[in-house]
Amino acid sequence: MRLQDKTVLITGAGVRLGRAMSVALAQRGCHVAIHYRLSKREAQETAGRVRQSGREAVVLRADLSKPEQVQTLAERSLEYFGHVDILINNAALFYATPFLHAGEEDWNTIMDVNLRAPFLLCQKLAPKMLERREGKIVNLADISVWKPWADYLPYCISKAGVVALTLGLARALAPHVQVNAIAPGTVLPPIDEGENIEALARQTLLQRIGSPEDIVAALLFLLEGSDFVTGQVLTVDGGRVLL
Ligand SMILES: NC(=O)c1ccc[n+]([C@@H]2O[C@H](COP(=O)([O-])OP(=O)(O)OC[C@H]3O[C@@H](n4cnc5c(N)ncnc54)[C@H](OP(=O)(O)O)[C@@H]3O)[C@@H](O)[C@H]2O)c1
């Protein structure tokens, strides 16, 4: 796919990986709908960086735990651009939920944000992609789906669902829409794990954590490197799953 003048919706695009992907895609010629929930100022900064590349940016707020707001996010993206060529389901909720203490509310919110929202966004945006016979969806999964962390089970299960969604949608939307996932290892640790970076690095074959650029490189491969890849989960983890 040629990225010049393609329209993209990226969820959770105010900060961290979402911002890095937004800026990188703008530099490749894409116009970007930047979704956020709480990070309004940061989302506006991301939009500024997109516009510096001479591309259009629109900033859209939605709480992805609320289906009606997910619906509105999709509608407003379509209204603004006319169609969305690329959907990147990046936003996620990640926090510890030790098994014996995880509440129903934790389970529901994590599933709603991490799994139901991507499902619904795909459902709302795919018809136009099918009509135009072109589109790409990239879902952010996590290497924890292969070896789930006991203290983060709802998160890991939601990401396992994201993998199943990716494989199922690749079949449902073929042949014109490609659906893939990226499963990062640690590329940006949660802010409260900042001092643990050396320990995290030792958990990889390559003895380092990754960077947002590593994820951007994987994304660019899936979007413009090949149109012959669909239903794949590209693991970007420095070999952590092998240890
Ligand atoms: N960082 C890593 O090393 C790593 C490793 C493995 C997998 N991943 C996956 O890669 C993706 C990006 O990682 P990240 O670390 O950049 O993500 P993050 O900072 O943890 O979260 C991204 C955004 O998700 C949004 N979000 C959370 N709850 C929401 C809700 N109810 N409604 C709407 N938006 C909500 C937040 O937006 P606001 O701030 O605007 O509220 C947040 O900025 C995630 O899917 C993550 O699971 C990341």
Ligand as a Chemical Component Dictionary entry (heavy atoms), coordinates in Angstrom:
data_LIG
# 
_chem_comp.id                   LIG 
_chem_comp.type                 NON-POLYMER 
_chem_comp.pdbx_formal_charge   0 
_chem_comp.three_letter_code    LIG 
# 
loop_
_chem_comp_atom.comp_id 
_chem_comp_atom.atom_id 
_chem_comp_atom.alt_atom_id 
_chem_comp_atom.type_symbol 
_chem_comp_atom.charge 
_chem_comp_atom.model_Cartn_x 
_chem_comp_atom.model_Cartn_y 
_chem_comp_atom.model_Cartn_z 
_chem_comp_atom.pdbx_ordinal 
LIG N1  N1  N 0  4.683   -0.130 25.938 1  
LIG C1  C1  C 0  5.083   -1.375 25.794 2  
LIG O1  O1  O 0  6.247   -1.731 26.054 3  
LIG C2  C2  C 0  4.102   -2.406 25.313 4  
LIG C3  C3  C 0  4.426   -3.770 25.447 5  
LIG C4  C4  C 0  3.506   -4.714 24.998 6  
LIG C5  C5  C 0  2.313   -4.320 24.410 7  
LIG N2  N2  N 1  2.046   -2.989 24.291 8  
LIG C6  C6  C 0  0.761   -2.596 23.687 9  
LIG O2  O2  O 0  0.997   -1.554 22.745 10 
LIG C7  C7  C 0  -0.031  -0.571 22.844 11 
LIG C8  C8  C 0  0.543   0.794  23.151 12 
LIG O3  O3  O 0  1.365   0.716  24.308 13 
LIG P1  P1  P 0  1.607   2.000  25.247 14 
LIG O4  O4  O 0  2.488   1.549  26.331 15 
LIG O5  O5  O -1 1.990   3.147  24.374 16 
LIG O6  O6  O 0  0.118   2.205  25.778 17 
LIG P2  P2  P 0  -0.389  3.008  27.089 18 
LIG O7  O7  O 0  0.440   4.222  27.223 19 
LIG O8  O8  O 0  -0.446  2.073  28.244 20 
LIG O9  O9  O 0  -1.879  3.318  26.678 21 
LIG C9  C9  C 0  -2.184  3.976  25.458 22 
LIG C10 C10 C 0  -3.425  4.786  25.604 23 
LIG O10 O10 O 0  -4.581  3.979  25.818 24 
LIG C11 C11 C 0  -5.591  4.890  26.155 25 
LIG N3  N3  N 0  -6.685  4.325  26.957 26 
LIG C12 C12 C 0  -6.638  3.630  28.105 27 
LIG N4  N4  N 0  -7.902  3.431  28.566 28 
LIG C13 C13 C 0  -8.748  4.026  27.681 29 
LIG C14 C14 C 0  -10.166 4.186  27.605 30 
LIG N5  N5  N 0  -11.007 3.716  28.549 31 
LIG N6  N6  N 0  -10.672 4.849  26.559 32 
LIG C15 C15 C 0  -9.861  5.353  25.624 33 
LIG N7  N7  N 0  -8.526  5.249  25.634 34 
LIG C16 C16 C 0  -7.975  4.592  26.650 35 
LIG C17 C17 C 0  -4.942  6.014  26.967 36 
LIG O11 O11 O 0  -5.321  7.257  26.360 37 
LIG P3  P3  P 0  -5.374  8.638  27.245 38 
LIG O12 O12 O 0  -3.990  8.801  27.806 39 
LIG O13 O13 O 0  -5.734  9.669  26.244 40 
LIG O14 O14 O 0  -6.418  8.436  28.296 41 
LIG C18 C18 C 0  -3.444  5.724  26.794 42 
LIG O15 O15 O 0  -2.679  6.864  26.543 43 
LIG C19 C19 C 0  -1.007  -1.083 23.892 44 
LIG O16 O16 O 0  -2.043  -1.785 23.250 45 
LIG C20 C20 C 0  -0.176  -2.024 24.733 46 
LIG O17 O17 O 0  -0.944  -3.030 25.351 47 
LIG C21 C21 C 0  2.905   -2.037 24.730 48 
# 
loop_
_chem_comp_bond.comp_id 
_chem_comp_bond.atom_id_1 
_chem_comp_bond.atom_id_2 
_chem_comp_bond.value_order 
_chem_comp_bond.pdbx_ordinal 
LIG N1  C1  SING 1  
LIG C1  O1  DOUB 2  
LIG C1  C2  SING 3  
LIG C2  C3  SING 4  
LIG C2  C21 DOUB 5  
LIG C3  C4  DOUB 6  
LIG C4  C5  SING 7  
LIG C5  N2  DOUB 8  
LIG N2  C6  SING 9  
LIG N2  C21 SING 10 
LIG C6  O2  SING 11 
LIG C6  C20 SING 12 
LIG O2  C7  SING 13 
LIG C7  C8  SING 14 
LIG C7  C19 SING 15 
LIG C8  O3  SING 16 
LIG O3  P1  SING 17 
LIG P1  O4  DOUB 18 
LIG P1  O5  SING 19 
LIG P1  O6  SING 20 
LIG O6  P2  SING 21 
LIG P2  O7  DOUB 22 
LIG P2  O8  SING 23 
LIG P2  O9  SING 24 
LIG O9  C9  SING 25 
LIG C9  C10 SING 26 
LIG C10 O10 SING 27 
LIG C10 C18 SING 28 
LIG O10 C11 SING 29 
LIG C11 N3  SING 30 
LIG C11 C17 SING 31 
LIG N3  C12 SING 32 
LIG N3  C16 SING 33 
LIG C12 N4  DOUB 34 
LIG N4  C13 SING 35 
LIG C13 C14 SING 36 
LIG C13 C16 DOUB 37 
LIG C14 N5  SING 38 
LIG C14 N6  DOUB 39 
LIG N6  C15 SING 40 
LIG C15 N7  DOUB 41 
LIG N7  C16 SING 42 
LIG C17 O11 SING 43 
LIG C17 C18 SING 44 
LIG O11 P3  SING 45 
LIG P3  O12 DOUB 46 
LIG P3  O13 SING 47 
LIG P3  O14 SING 48 
LIG C18 O15 SING 49 
LIG C19 O16 SING 50 
LIG C19 C20 SING 51 
LIG C20 O17 SING 52 
# 
